Amino acid sequence: MRSLRLQLLDHDHLDQLVAIDQIALGGLWSADTYRRELDSPNSDLLGAIDPQGQLIGFGCAWAIVDECHITAIALRPEWQRQGLGQTLLWGLLSLARQREMKRATLEVRPSNQAALSLYEKFGFQEAGRRKRYYADGEDAAILWLGKLDWPQFAQQLDRTAADLSDRLAQHQWQWWGEIMPPTAGVGSPPSHALD
């Protein structure tokens, strides 16, 4: 089994963030943009990190008043379809609850059926479209999820974490169901999770 860490990222991960962005998102953001995200108190950049300390995927979300706006979830292609994207989304929504956010939103390509399926698992629903949102002219589906602050949503996240641990184990990943601070050690089980 390989250990998987979900960890809040810092500037040490900048080069890896940009590399994954180039591979998975086609160069959506620059190094300067990621630097600003890392420095912002209103952004969470969460990484999926392998036992060697390599970033294999990340998610980013903004805290805007009481709303979590998920801006990106990206994985290296060789690590897709193993539950890692779902684990990153779980982490972003868990961090949103810690920030006392009440709802979450994001934009996604309507043609991206894998992403739509992932978001629907968490209860996201389409609320509208942004016309010609993407550079190629494709619209964006605007998805919303409410009631993040309800106890039932916390219970849903707990159940999802247990299911994710099982799914990840099928792909030889061991995950402790926690989010680590930026200074977490490589390959070690968590000594504490973020509160």
C-alpha positions as CSV (number, residue, x, y, z in Angstrom):
1,M,0.0,0.0,0.0
2,R,1.1,3.5,-0.8
3,S,0.3,6.3,1.7
4,L,-1.7,9.2,0.4
5,R,-1.7,12.6,2.1
6,L,-4.1,15.4,1.6
7,Q,-2.2,18.5,2.6
8,L,-2.6,22.2,2.4
9,L,0.1,23.4,-0.1
10,D,2.8,26.1,0.3
11,H,5.4,27.7,-2.0
12,D,7.5,24.6,-1.9
13,H,4.9,23.0,-4.2
14,L,4.8,25.9,-6.7
15,D,6.7,24.2,-9.6
16,Q,4.7,21.0,-9.2
17,L,1.4,23.0,-9.2
18,V,2.3,24.7,-12.5
19,A,3.4,21.4,-14.0
20,I,0.1,19.7,-13.2
21,D,-1.8,22.7,-14.4
22,Q,0.0,22.5,-17.7
23,I,-0.7,18.8,-18.1
24,A,-4.2,18.6,-16.8
25,L,-5.7,22.1,-17.4
26,G,-3.7,23.3,-20.4
27,G,-2.0,26.1,-18.6
28,L,-5.0,27.7,-17.0
29,W,-3.0,29.7,-14.4
30,S,0.5,31.0,-14.3
31,A,3.1,30.6,-11.5
32,D,2.3,34.2,-10.4
33,T,-1.4,33.3,-10.1
34,Y,-0.6,30.2,-8.0
35,R,1.8,32.3,-5.9
36,R,-1.1,34.8,-5.2
37,E,-3.4,31.9,-4.3
38,L,-0.9,30.4,-1.9
39,D,-0.5,33.8,-0.2
40,S,-4.2,34.6,0.0
41,P,-6.0,34.0,3.3
42,N,-9.2,33.4,1.3
43,S,-7.8,30.5,-0.8
44,D,-7.3,26.9,0.0
45,L,-4.8,25.0,-2.3
46,L,-5.1,21.3,-1.3
47,G,-2.7,18.7,-2.6
48,A,-2.8,14.9,-3.0
49,I,0.8,13.8,-2.2
50,D,2.3,10.4,-2.8
51,P,4.8,8.6,-0.4
52,Q,7.8,10.3,-2.1
53,G,6.4,13.7,-1.4
54,Q,5.4,14.3,-5.0
55,L,2.2,16.3,-5.8
56,I,-0.1,14.1,-7.9
57,G,-3.1,16.3,-7.9
58,F,-4.6,19.5,-6.4
59,G,-7.8,21.3,-5.7
60,C,-8.3,25.0,-5.2
61,A,-11.2,26.9,-3.6
62,W,-11.9,30.5,-2.6
63,A,-13.9,31.6,0.5
64,I,-16.2,34.4,-0.6
65,V,-18.3,35.6,2.4
66,D,-20.2,32.4,3.2
67,E,-19.6,30.7,-0.2
68,C,-17.0,28.2,-1.3
69,H,-16.1,28.7,-4.9
70,I,-14.2,25.7,-6.3
71,T,-11.9,26.9,-9.0
72,A,-9.9,23.8,-10.0
73,I,-9.4,20.1,-9.4
74,A,-6.6,18.6,-11.4
75,L,-4.7,15.3,-11.4
76,R,-1.8,13.9,-13.3
77,P,-3.4,11.7,-16.0
78,E,-1.8,8.5,-14.8
79,W,-3.5,8.9,-11.4
80,Q,-7.0,9.5,-12.7
81,R,-9.9,7.1,-12.1
82,Q,-8.7,5.9,-8.7
83,G,-10.8,8.1,-6.4
84,L,-8.2,10.8,-6.0
85,G,-10.3,13.6,-7.6
86,Q,-13.2,12.6,-5.3
87,T,-10.8,12.7,-2.3
88,L,-9.7,16.2,-3.3
89,L,-13.3,17.4,-3.6
90,W,-14.0,15.9,-0.2
91,G,-11.1,17.8,1.2
92,L,-12.2,21.1,-0.3
93,L,-15.7,20.7,1.0
94,S,-14.3,19.7,4.5
95,L,-12.2,22.9,4.5
96,A,-15.3,24.9,3.5
97,R,-17.1,23.5,6.5
98,Q,-14.2,24.5,8.7
99,R,-14.5,28.0,7.3
100,E,-18.2,27.9,8.1
101,M,-19.2,28.3,4.5
102,K,-22.9,27.6,3.8
103,R,-22.8,26.7,0.1
104,A,-20.4,25.8,-2.7
105,T,-20.3,26.6,-6.4
106,L,-18.2,25.9,-9.4
107,E,-18.2,26.0,-13.2
108,V,-17.7,22.9,-15.3
109,R,-17.9,22.0,-19.0
110,P,-21.2,20.3,-19.8
111,S,-19.2,17.9,-22.0
112,N,-17.0,16.8,-19.1
113,Q,-19.2,13.9,-18.0
114,A,-16.7,12.5,-15.6
115,A,-16.5,15.8,-13.6
116,L,-20.3,16.2,-13.7
117,S,-20.7,12.7,-12.3
118,L,-18.2,13.4,-9.5
119,Y,-20.0,16.6,-8.5
120,E,-23.4,15.0,-8.6
121,K,-22.1,12.3,-6.1
122,F,-21.8,15.2,-3.6
123,G,-25.2,16.7,-4.4
124,F,-24.2,19.5,-6.7
125,Q,-27.0,20.6,-9.0
126,E,-27.0,22.7,-12.1
127,A,-28.3,26.3,-11.5
128,G,-27.6,27.8,-14.9
129,R,-25.1,28.4,-17.7
130,R,-22.4,30.9,-18.5
131,K,-22.5,31.3,-22.3
132,R,-19.2,30.8,-24.2
133,Y,-17.3,30.7,-20.9
134,Y,-14.4,28.6,-22.2
135,A,-11.8,29.8,-24.8
136,D,-13.2,27.3,-27.3
137,G,-16.7,28.8,-27.0
138,E,-18.2,26.0,-24.9
139,D,-20.7,27.1,-22.2
140,A,-20.0,26.5,-18.5
141,A,-22.6,24.7,-16.3
142,I,-22.9,26.5,-13.0
143,L,-23.3,24.0,-10.2
144,W,-24.4,24.7,-6.6
145,L,-24.5,22.8,-3.4
146,G,-26.2,24.2,-0.3
147,K,-26.5,23.4,3.4
148,L,-22.7,22.8,3.9
149,D,-23.3,24.1,7.5
150,W,-26.0,21.5,8.3
151,P,-25.1,18.6,10.6
152,Q,-26.4,16.2,7.9
153,F,-23.8,17.4,5.5
154,A,-21.0,16.7,8.1
155,Q,-22.4,13.2,8.4
156,Q,-22.4,12.8,4.6
157,L,-18.7,13.8,4.5
158,D,-17.9,11.3,7.2
159,R,-19.7,8.5,5.2
160,T,-17.9,9.7,2.0
161,A,-14.5,9.5,3.7
162,A,-15.1,5.9,4.8
163,D,-16.2,5.0,1.2
164,L,-13.2,6.8,-0.2
165,S,-10.8,4.9,2.0
166,D,-12.2,1.6,0.7
167,R,-12.1,2.8,-2.9
168,L,-8.5,4.1,-2.6
169,A,-7.5,0.8,-1.0
170,Q,-8.6,-1.0,-4.1
171,H,-6.0,1.0,-6.0
172,Q,-3.3,0.4,-3.3
173,W,-3.6,3.7,-1.6
174,Q,-3.8,4.1,2.2
175,W,-5.5,7.3,3.3
176,W,-6.2,8.3,6.9
177,G,-9.2,10.5,6.1
178,E,-7.6,13.7,7.2
179,I,-6.1,16.9,5.9
180,M,-2.6,17.8,6.9
181,P,-1.1,21.2,7.5
182,P,1.6,22.4,5.0
183,T,4.5,21.1,7.2
184,A,3.4,17.5,7.3
185,G,6.2,14.9,7.0
186,V,6.6,12.7,3.9
187,G,4.8,9.3,4.0
188,S,4.0,9.4,7.7
189,P,0.6,8.8,9.2
190,P,-1.0,11.9,10.5
191,S,-0.2,13.0,14.1
192,H,-3.1,15.4,14.0
193,A,-5.6,16.7,11.4
194,L,-6.7,20.2,10.9
195,D,-9.5,21.1,13.2
